[in-house]
């Protein structure tokens, strides 16, 4: 090769380097040429996860080779139609924007079966149904052919049934103790306590204490203690010692065990007060509008909810705060459900999510159909709601339109007999399938 040839080669290689090097640098910095805009643009990323894994990813209607979990890189800034789908499942679909040099996360995607897999757990005429707070125990009341009422314990972990109690009188489930070991129920007007591990040991509280209670609730820390209201006076029942101690002679219209004490709504001639009674102290928290239709609920051990059902107002209260015990007041709340620092509430036509920490309210649904019940999916990014005659599943991700799925038809009255399992991949219901009444499991995910 002569000198001129070498010079030409050097010049050519230099030109190639000058052209290619900036392109490679820009590529490494995340730039891409946008032919529509005729300019270089910084790109962004989609990071996508789903349950179950291995779902197909569609971008602008085109199926990609990648499956979830995965990331889609070097996307020009614009809005993309993203679909996550798998055969036999309901697809997830949203229009989401890509911003320059930003990763857009799509992480809380749950895919649900196109049709729930239905498993018959028990056939029969069941009249009541109650899950423990941790969703690990279920109590059921069955009305047998001989008009006997049977209390069953169902263990979702091993799908086993145990008969706990039987009566010729009507039975109604009231509450599980916080430990998940004992059940409070009514036998006509009598209150009974049944231990799921010692079903032969049944406490009839009316007979033991020779009185008729108007209301009973478990102590917040000890399932051998219950608070009882009779003639608007409050006392404490000790199951082990079989004694009853008067807490206060004040006129009480409702109460809620709280930590090592009890919160009470006290009524005088003109006013209504929220007070807390502790072992060595009683303290006024604040004054409430007069009324006798309030509903208490313990939210997280610190905060409580107090629902004024006449005015449809929901108070979120921290009894430990002396400066601002009422943290929020929510209007149009005829019902509510709490889970993991978040609240859903509803009236006949609107369904809301509320996050007390950020004081954020999100409207999930406005409808002309009646909203009769709502409760959280355990993963807290979806909620169930019975609207009209349908059990629906609502996604909480508010980017673009929410994914909403019709899960099941619900007959009037059945909305009270539906609850999710602990994992959230199924729910339990008392309903009728193919003209057969019974207790069923509806499996939504593998």
Secondary structure, 3 states (H helix, E strand, C coil): CCHHHHHHHHHHHHHHHHHHHHHHHHHHCCEEEECCCCEEEEEEEEEEEEECCCCEEEECCEEEEEECCEEEEEEECCEEEEEEECCCECCEEEEEECCCCCEEEEEEEECCECCCEEEEEEECCEEEEEECCCCCCEEEEEECCCCCEEEEEEECCCCEEEEEEEECCCEEEEEECCCCCEEEEEECCEEEEEECCEEEEEEEHHHHCCCCCCEEEECCCCCCEEEEEECCEEEEEECCCCEEEEEECCCEEEEEEECCEEEEEEECCCCEEEEEEECCEEEEEEEECCCCCEEEEECCCCEEEEEECCCCEEEEEECCCCCCCEEEEEECCCEEEEECCEEEEECCCEEEEEECCCCEEEEEEECCCCEEEEEECCCCCEEEEEECCEEEEEECCCCCCCCEEEEEECCCCHHHHEEECCCCCEEEEEEEECCEEEEEEEECCC
